[in-house]
């Protein structure tokens, strides 16, 4: 006997219901897996950024202490006392008075910080008695396990966790370095910078946000400097985890903690300055709790009815994802193009709050970029002012002496001309106008300088200045030509024992650059010496003369500070027999190449 057939309505209803349930179930399962992975990635990225920011903030604090301590150890009196004590000479400085002096210097710089110095004879000097180094004797300090590592760091600061003494043993942060004598860089003593670990912990505690995670900071020796669980501070870190960090493994991985014995996600950041490792642990529940709620709601939605669920899911998915998608696109534009606040109204309070925070972040980012740009410009301008302020006094002395003897010889008119030339030269050098001048103005300054030098050296000095037509109106840096000619005379021609002195100045255009070549027939340099000199000039390691003039390295730094990295100077062997220097800076407008390309060669850079 056949069963009674089911109505089509029931079959369609059952079929649509089953298909809908299957589609919703599969969709929710896939969505659950995808959402879990996305949330895990986002949590990992967010935590990694937080860890890196915390590590950077610790570096800033310790670098500030490092810089402040250098003001003490590089003080002339401190350097002299430590050098005399280590060389076996009789030290004129009383140890107690010297310690008081260090204390005064430290109090002017930072409170709550101890600076303890040992000279090479083992004598100790402390900036304060309220906070003391745990190892009061040099033999005790030098026997600490990390002392040998500090000795190998060539004067750099080693930051570690260790004990200090303040009415009893307390945990502290210790920075240790070898002190070098500034004149010849030999070791003259040891410096120990100490401050209580509570100061670092307060700073970190204000930075770490209250989310479900544990944060630790570990020093290079594997000691826990900070932890959100205060009982772990000062203890040795998990050796397996410490070894994993030392091997440079992935920044995000699973790990079973030694303390809790549970599996957690771990992310970390290692500081290149201190060698400290900042670690964040977070439980899987913190990642998957929201996705579990989504799964429960999906099951309830299926039970409530496929049709209603589909409509509601479609409606609410659209209304929720549209503003979030728009926000994500706005976040992706950051760093690639201009980003502006969003002026829209939303029915959801949470979405409105999210966009309010986004708009606040955009405004703060614009303000920060503007402030950083202004600071960078201010720094560059200050560097230019400092470089411009230098002037070679020996030239002034020689010129005044020459004028004096000219007057003594009864050549009043020549003395007047030299006095006017020197006056105009000095006025141009220190005139508080723009850093940029016309090339003809700088050529006039060069001619005034050469007039005084010809008056001094006579016919032995021969200078040929060749300027390509049309370049006199180009804008160049003030005092660009005179230092090059002055260097050629002082370091090239004055070293010659006999013969005429010849200098050639060639100014031309090449492509979009203005090139200035100054060469002489002086003693010159061989290829290796010239290469070493050019490297020192470009690395700003060129020692200036005792009179402190504008040298090649300063001129190169000035050009790069004003125009950027592609510009500056280079050296070449002059056909005249001496040394040549080529300066390059941008033209106001690109013009045809010059006939001097054969002399300069290449692209003139």
GIKAJO-V448901 format. One record per residue. N is the residue number from 1. SS is DSSP state (h for helix, s for strand, l for the rest). PSI is psi in degrees with one decimal (NA if undefined). Layout:
<<N;SS;PSI> <N;SS;PSI>>
//
This chain:
<<1;l;124.4> <2;l;141.9> <3;l;158.7> <4;l;128.3> <5;l;146.6> <6;l;145.3> <7;l;151.3> <8;h;-36.0> <9;h;-42.8> <10;h;-41.1> <11;h;-47.1> <12;h;-41.6> <13;h;-44.1> <14;h;-43.6> <15;h;-47.1> <16;h;-38.8> <17;h;-47.2> <18;h;-43.6> <19;h;-43.2> <20;h;-43.4> <21;h;-42.4> <22;h;-45.4> <23;h;-45.4> <24;h;-40.8> <25;h;-47.9> <26;h;-41.8> <27;h;-44.1> <28;h;-34.5> <29;h;-49.3> <30;h;-41.0> <31;h;-36.8> <32;h;-45.7> <33;h;-45.3> <34;h;-43.2> <35;h;-39.2> <36;h;-44.4> <37;h;-41.8> <38;h;-44.6> <39;h;-35.3> <40;h;-43.4> <41;h;-42.1> <42;h;-41.5> <43;h;-40.8> <44;h;-44.2> <45;h;-44.4> <46;h;-44.6> <47;h;-38.3> <48;h;-42.1> <49;h;-41.1> <50;h;-40.6> <51;h;-43.4> <52;h;-38.8> <53;h;-40.8> <54;h;-41.6> <55;h;-41.0> <56;h;-39.0> <57;h;-38.2> <58;h;-42.2> <59;h;-40.9> <60;h;-44.2> <61;h;-48.2> <62;h;-34.7> <63;h;-35.4> <64;h;-44.8> <65;h;-39.9> <66;h;-47.9> <67;h;-40.3> <68;h;-38.8> <69;h;-29.3> <70;h;-29.0> <71;h;-26.5> <72;h;-52.6> <73;h;-23.1> <74;l;9.0> <75;l;140.8> <76;h;-42.0> <77;h;-41.1> <78;h;-45.5> <79;h;-46.0> <80;h;-44.2> <81;h;-46.5> <82;h;-36.4> <83;h;-42.9> <84;h;-39.5> <85;h;-36.7> <86;h;-21.5> <87;l;-1.0> <88;l;0.7> <89;l;162.0> <90;l;124.0> <91;l;120.2> <92;l;-20.4> <93;l;129.6> <94;l;132.6> <95;h;-38.7> <96;h;-45.0> <97;h;-36.3> <98;h;-40.3> <99;h;-40.9> <100;h;-39.2> <101;h;-42.8> <102;h;-40.1> <103;h;-41.5> <104;h;-43.3> <105;h;-40.2> <106;h;-41.0> <107;h;-32.1> <108;h;-23.4> <109;h;-52.6> <110;l;139.1> <111;l;158.9> <112;l;17.7> <113;l;139.1> <114;s;133.6> <115;s;117.5> <116;s;126.3> <117;s;142.4> <118;s;130.9> <119;s;179.0> <120;l;-11.8> <121;l;-1.9> <122;l;2.9> <123;l;139.8> <124;s;147.3> <125;s;126.5> <126;s;141.6> <127;l;-16.6> <128;l;154.7> <129;l;-14.6> <130;l;-32.1> <131;l;123.7> <132;s;152.1> <133;s;138.0> <134;l;-34.9> <135;l;98.3> <136;l;-24.4> <137;l;149.3> <138;h;-38.7> <139;h;-37.4> <140;h;-44.3> <141;h;-40.6> <142;h;-12.1> <143;l;-2.4> <144;l;146.5> <145;l;-35.1> <146;l;2.1> <147;h;-40.2> <148;h;-34.6> <149;h;-40.6> <150;h;-40.3> <151;h;-23.3> <152;l;-0.7> <153;l;6.9> <154;l;47.8> <155;l;-5.2> <156;l;157.6> <157;l;131.6> <158;s;122.5> <159;s;124.4> <160;s;165.0> <161;s;140.6> <162;s;178.7> <163;s;154.3> <164;s;177.7> <165;s;119.2> <166;l;94.4> <167;l;36.0> <168;l;168.0> <169;s;132.7> <170;s;153.1> <171;s;143.4> <172;s;164.7> <173;s;129.7> <174;s;128.4> <175;s;127.7> <176;s;141.7> <177;s;158.3> <178;s;133.8> <179;s;129.7> <180;s;147.2> <181;l;126.5> <182;l;-22.4> <183;l;-38.7> <184;l;5.5> <185;l;24.3> <186;l;156.6> <187;s;129.5> <188;s;-0.8> <189;s;-174.0> <190;s;145.4> <191;s;135.0> <192;s;118.3> <193;s;125.5> <194;s;135.0> <195;s;151.0> <196;s;145.5> <197;h;-20.2> <198;h;-35.6> <199;h;-43.0> <200;h;-39.8> <201;h;-36.7> <202;h;-41.5> <203;h;-44.5> <204;h;-39.5> <205;h;-31.8> <206;h;-21.5> <207;h;-41.6> <208;l;125.2> <209;l;147.2> <210;l;78.7> <211;l;174.3> <212;l;80.5> <213;l;159.0> <214;s;139.0> <215;s;135.0> <216;s;150.6> <217;s;127.3> <218;s;134.4> <219;l;174.3> <220;l;-16.3> <221;l;0.3> <222;l;15.6> <223;s;140.4> <224;s;111.6> <225;s;-36.5> <226;s;147.7> <227;s;144.6> <228;l;-17.5> <229;l;101.1> <230;h;-23.8> <231;h;-17.9> <232;h;-13.9> <233;l;129.8> <234;l;-7.0> <235;l;166.0> <236;s;140.2> <237;l;167.8> <238;l;118.4> <239;h;-37.4> <240;h;-41.5> <241;h;-40.1> <242;h;-41.3> <243;h;-35.4> <244;h;-38.5> <245;h;-39.1> <246;h;-31.4> <247;l;-6.7> <248;l;45.9> <249;l;-170.1> <250;l;153.9> <251;l;-11.4> <252;s;125.0> <253;s;168.8> <254;s;146.8> <255;s;140.2> <256;s;116.4> <257;l;146.0> <258;l;-37.9> <259;l;-51.1> <260;l;-19.9> <261;l;26.4> <262;l;155.9> <263;s;130.9> <264;s;164.0> <265;s;140.9> <266;s;135.3> <267;s;151.5> <268;s;164.2> <269;s;133.8> <270;s;129.2> <271;l;130.0> <272;l;-22.4> <273;l;-52.3> <274;l;-20.8> <275;l;4.0> <276;l;152.7> <277;s;123.8> <278;s;125.0> <279;s;140.2> <280;s;131.5> <281;s;139.7> <282;s;144.0> <283;l;156.1> <284;h;-29.7> <285;h;-31.6> <286;h;-24.5> <287;h;-42.8> <288;h;0.7> <289;h;-42.4> <290;h;-40.1> <291;h;-30.9> <292;h;-40.2> <293;h;-38.5> <294;h;-40.7> <295;h;-41.8> <296;h;-43.4> <297;h;-35.5> <298;h;-41.4> <299;h;-40.1> <300;h;-36.7> <301;h;-40.8> <302;h;-42.5> <303;h;-33.7> <304;h;-24.0> <305;l;130.9> <306;h;-44.6> <307;h;-49.5> <308;h;-40.2> <309;h;-44.7> <310;h;-43.3> <311;h;-47.4> <312;h;-42.1> <313;h;-44.6> <314;h;-44.4> <315;h;-52.7> <316;h;-31.3> <317;h;-42.4> <318;h;-45.3> <319;h;-26.6> <320;h;-39.9> <321;h;-25.8> <322;h;-53.4> <323;h;-33.5> <324;h;-40.8> <325;h;-41.2> <326;h;-38.7> <327;h;-41.0> <328;h;-39.4> <329;h;-38.4> <330;h;-39.6> <331;h;-36.6> <332;h;-24.5> <333;h;-14.5> <334;l;129.4> <335;l;-14.9> <336;l;-31.7> <337;l;175.0> <338;l;138.5> <339;l;134.0> <340;l;153.4> <341;l;150.6> <342;l;124.7> <343;l;85.8> <344;l;158.0> <345;l;138.0> <346;l;147.5> <347;l;-23.3> <348;l;131.4> <349;h;-40.1> <350;h;-42.9> <351;h;-40.1> <352;h;-42.4> <353;h;-39.1> <354;h;-44.6> <355;h;-31.9> <356;h;-42.1> <357;h;-37.5> <358;h;-45.7> <359;h;-38.1> <360;h;-40.5> <361;h;-42.0> <362;h;-44.6> <363;h;-41.4> <364;h;-36.3> <365;h;-42.2> <366;h;-43.3> <367;h;-41.7> <368;h;-43.2> <369;h;-42.3> <370;h;-42.3> <371;h;-43.2> <372;h;-38.6> <373;h;-43.2> <374;h;-39.6> <375;h;-41.1> <376;h;-42.1> <377;h;-40.8> <378;h;-40.6> <379;h;-44.1> <380;h;-41.2> <381;h;-38.8> <382;h;-38.0> <383;h;-40.6> <384;h;-41.6> <385;h;-41.0> <386;h;-38.7> <387;h;-38.3> <388;h;-29.1> <389;l;-9.4> <390;l;141.6> <391;l;140.3> <392;l;112.3> <393;h;-24.5> <394;h;-33.2> <395;h;-41.2> <396;h;-44.0> <397;h;-46.9> <398;h;-39.6> <399;h;-45.0> <400;h;-39.9> <401;h;-39.3> <402;h;-43.2> <403;h;-40.8> <404;h;-49.7> <405;h;-26.5> <406;h;-41.7> <407;h;-41.9> <408;h;-33.3> <409;l;-3.1> <410;l;13.5> <411;l;74.8> <412;h;-41.4> <413;h;-41.9> <414;h;-40.1> <415;h;-38.4> <416;h;-45.9> <417;h;-42.5> <418;h;-39.0> <419;h;-44.8> <420;h;-41.1> <421;h;-43.4> <422;h;-39.2> <423;h;-46.7> <424;h;-37.4> <425;h;-44.8> <426;h;-38.7> <427;h;-42.4> <428;h;-36.9> <429;h;-36.1> <430;h;8.6> <431;l;126.8> <432;l;62.4> <433;l;-162.7> <434;l;153.7> <435;l;-20.5> <436;s;136.4> <437;s;167.7> <438;s;148.8> <439;h;-35.4> <440;h;-33.0> <441;h;-41.6> <442;h;-32.0> <443;h;-38.6> <444;h;-40.4> <445;h;-41.5> <446;h;-41.1> <447;h;-37.9> <448;h;-42.3> <449;h;-43.9> <450;h;-33.6> <451;h;-43.8> <452;h;-38.3> <453;h;-36.7> <454;h;-35.0> <455;h;-28.6> <456;h;-48.0> <457;h;-16.0> <458;h;-150.1> <459;h;-10.7> <460;h;-26.0> <461;s;118.6> <462;s;123.3> <463;s;129.0> <464;s;118.5> <465;s;120.8> <466;s;119.6> <467;s;126.2> <468;l;139.6> <469;l;138.2> <470;l;-1.8> <471;l;-4.6> <472;l;-26.0> <473;l;-0.9> <474;l;146.1> <475;s;129.8> <476;s;172.9> <477;s;142.0> <478;l;142.2> <479;l;47.6> <480;l;-37.3> <481;l;-42.0> <482;h;-45.7> <483;h;-34.3> <484;h;-45.0> <485;h;-39.1> <486;h;-41.0> <487;h;-39.9> <488;h;-39.7> <489;h;-48.4> <490;h;-45.5> <491;h;-9.7> <492;h;-57.1> <493;h;-40.7> <494;l;-14.5> <495;l;-10.5> <496;l;142.2> <497;l;-27.1> <498;l;170.2> <499;l;167.6> <500;l;157.8> <501;s;122.9> <502;s;133.5> <503;s;135.8> <504;s;128.5> <505;s;119.0> <506;s;125.0> <507;s;124.5> <508;s;172.9> <509;s;147.7> <510;s;105.8> <511;l;-125.2> <512;l;22.2> <513;s;151.1> <514;s;124.2> <515;s;137.5> <516;s;117.5> <517;s;129.2> <518;s;122.3> <519;s;158.4> <520;s;172.6> <521;l;34.2> <522;l;-158.4> <523;l;-31.1> <524;l;-173.9> <525;l;152.1> <526;l;172.1> <527;h;-43.9> <528;h;-44.8> <529;h;-39.4> <530;h;-38.3> <531;h;-42.8> <532;h;-40.1> <533;h;-41.9> <534;h;-37.5> <535;h;-43.9> <536;h;-36.3> <537;h;-46.4> <538;h;-29.1> <539;l;7.3> <540;l;39.5> <541;l;18.8> <542;l;114.8> <543;l;129.4> <544;l;160.9> <545;l;169.5> <546;l;-24.9> <547;l;-3.7> <548;l;44.1> <549;l;-175.3> <550;l;100.7> <551;l;-179.4> <552;h;-42.0> <553;h;-39.6> <554;h;-40.9> <555;h;-41.1> <556;h;-44.5> <557;h;-37.9> <558;h;-43.8> <559;h;-43.8> <560;h;-34.6> <561;h;-36.1> <562;h;-42.6> <563;h;-18.9> <564;l;177.0> <565;l;-38.4> <566;l;-14.6> <567;l;163.5> <568;s;-144.8> <569;s;159.5> <570;s;161.1> <571;s;153.7> <572;s;159.3> <573;s;120.7> <574;l;141.0> <575;l;-19.3> <576;l;-16.5> <577;l;-12.8> <578;l;-143.2> <579;s;145.4> <580;s;149.0> <581;s;132.8> <582;s;126.1> <583;s;142.8> <584;s;135.2> <585;s;161.0> <586;s;145.3> <587;l;154.7> <588;l;-39.2> <589;l;143.0> <590;l;133.3> <591;l;166.8> <592;l;155.5> <593;l;156.4> <594;l;162.3> <595;l;-7.8> <596;l;6.3> <597;h;-31.1> <598;h;-37.1> <599;h;-44.8> <600;h;-37.7> <601;l;155.0> <602;l;-140.2> <603;l;4.1> <604;l;12.1> <605;l;NA>>
//
